[in-house]
Amino acid sequence: MKKNLKGLIIHIGEYLEPHFIDPNLPEKYKIKYAIFNQNGKISRQGRIHRDPEFNTFTYGDFPEKAAKANLGELGIGDYIFFNSNFIETVSWLKARYIVGNFKLKEILSIKEIFDKNIEDKIPYCHNEHVINAKMGIWTLEGFLFVGDEKESKQCKIPLKLDKKLIEKIKLKDSSGELISKKFGKKRNKHGRLLSDIEIISSYTRNPKLIDQEQVETILRDIEKIEN
């Protein structure tokens, strides 16, 4: 493992209608991917956007966009942790789970893929951004992040991104304050006390940069629940 590695917690999947998950049988979960229309907007009809894909471990995104700027901080050997919304069947409340992670072995622009004429080669040809660009639906904007096939995975059992984990890894907001201090205190503009999941969602809506200690803690927790 490289020194001073970084990681990113990034939200993926269906924003409109999350999948269900049984906390008693979490290994039965499935990722419900987002659907995009021909204009590249989230929709109830259109193409299923299977990104990231966990067969050849590719993920496409736009680090040039302000909201995704933290993606530009990643380098080879760094990690991406993908989390997705679910509805828990016991409580029928929304929850977030980490469903997989990549250890990055390659980062290149979509344009570079086409300039090198490797858009039909594995793993690039399996990614939705490359597929859509080949079909002329999308432009050549964005970047592709490729995970090492031996050290990247979709979780057999997803790791819950809850208050306990936020406190454990000492996740901070953009001002450097611990997010754990917000639980039970933060209110919305109408004065309503926010739930734990609302607080977690608000602070992880955009990709969240984490340090080496936090990366290693999450990796250990994933391994612990699967073994």
N, C-alpha and C positions, 0 to 999 in steps of 0.2 A: 504494500500500500504506500503510495507516494506521500511525501511530507507536505503538510499544509494544504491538503486536499479540501475541496469545497463540495457542497451539495446544494440541491435545489428541491424544494417541495412545491410541486405544481399540480393544479387541479385539472382534471380531464373528465370526459364523459358527458352524459346527458344532463343538460341544465333544466330541461322542461319536465321530464318524467323519470326520476331515478328508478333504478331497479330495487327490488326488495332483497333483504338479507335476513336470514334467521341467525341470531346470535348464538343459538345452540348448535347450529350446523353451518358455521361460516365458510367451510370448505366448499359448499354448494353454490357459492356466489357466482354471479356473472357480471361482467362490465357491460353497461348499457351505453354504447357509444352515441355521440351526438349525430344529428342529421343536418346536413347543409343543403340549401337550395343552390341553384345554378349561379346565384350571385355571391355565394360564399357566406351566406347568413344562416344562423341556426334556425331551423324550421321543423315543422311536424311532417313534412314531406320532402323527399329528395334522396340524396345519396348518403348511405351510412358512412361515417367518417371514422374508420378503425385506426385511430392514431392516438397513442402509440400502438404499434403492433408487436406482439411478443413472440412471433415465429423467428424473425431475423433481427428483431430488436432495433427498429427505427422509429424516430419521432421527428415530425416536422413542426416548425413554429417560426415566429417572427421576432427575433431579439432586437430588430431595429425599431420596433414599436415601443413607446415609452412604458407601457404597462408590462412589457415582457423584457425590459432591459437587463434584468438579472441573468437571463439566459446567456447574454454576452460575456458574463463573468466566468463562465465555465470553460475548462480546458480538458485535455486528454487525461484520463484517470479520475476525473471528478464524477459525481453521482447525481442522477435525477431520481427523485421519489415521486411516483404518480399516485395521487389520491382522488377518490371519486365519491359522489354522494350516493347514499342508500337510504331506504326506509326500513327500519328495523321492525320485524314482524311481531316482536313481543310488546314493544311500547308504541309502535306505529309512529315513531318520531324519526326525524331526519338525523342521519349520522354520517361521519366521514371515515373512510378507511383507506389506508395505503395499500394499493393493489399490485404494485410492482416497482422495480427499480432497474436502472441502467447504470453500469460503470462504463463511461464513455471511452471509446477507442478511436472515434473519428468524428469530426465536425466539418461540414462543408456546405456551401451555399447551393441552393437548387440550381442556380445559373451555372455554377461550376460543374455540377453533375452533367448538365446538357452540353457544356463546352467540351467536356472530356469524353462525350459520347458513351457514358456509362449508365444512362437512364434505363436500359434494358437488362442490366446486370444485377445479380443478387448482391447486397440486400436492397439496393436503392429502388428497384422496380416494384417492391412490395409496399412502398409507402404511399399514402393517399395524396400527399403533396406532389410527388413525382407523377403519379397516375393522372391526377387532375391537370397537371401541366402538359402532359403528353396528349391529353384529350382536348387541350385548348380551352378548358374551363377556367383554369387559373393561370396567372402569369408566372414568371420565373422568380418571384420574390420569395424570401424566407430562407431558412437554413434547415439542414437535416442533421440530427444527432443520432449517432450509431453506437449501440451498446456492444460491449464485449460479450460474445455468446456464452462464454464460460462463467462470467461473473455478473450477468444480467438475468432477470427472471420476472415472470408473473408470479405473485405470491400464491402458494397453495392455500394458505389461510391468510386472509388480509389482516393487517394490523390496524386497530382502531386509532384514528387520530382524534383523541379526546382530551379532556382536561388533564387527565393523569399523564399522558404523553407530553403535552405542552409544558407541564410543570417539570417533568423529568429532564427534558432536553433544554429547559430554560430558554424557550423561544421568545424573541424580543420583537417589538414593533419597530417601525422605521426610525423612531426617535431614540431607540436603545432601551426602552422601558420593557420590563417583563410583561408579557401578555397575561401571565397567570394573575397579575394584580388586577386585571379587569374583571375576572370572574366574580359574579355576585355584586358588582358595583356599576358596571357600565350600563348606561341607559340610552335609548334612542331619543330623537328630537322631541318626541311627545312625552318623554319621561318614563316610558315603560322599561323595566329592567330586562336586559337582554339575556337570553338563554345561553348556556355554554356553547352550543353548536352555532348560534348566531354570531357569537364573539369569534370563535375559531374561523368561521367562514369569512367574516369581515377582514380578518388579518391574514388570511391565506388565499384571498381571492386572486391576487397576482402572485407570480412565482416568488417564493420566499427563500432567500439565500441562507444557508447554514454552514457552520464550520466543521472541522474534522471531528471534534469530540461528539457533536450532535449526529453526524453521519454514522460514526461507529456505534453510537447508542441505538439508533434506529435499526442498523444492520443486525446487532445482537438481539434486539427484541423480535425482529422478524424470524431469525433463526430459532429463537427460544420457543415461540409458539408453534413452529412447524416440526420441532423435534421433541 
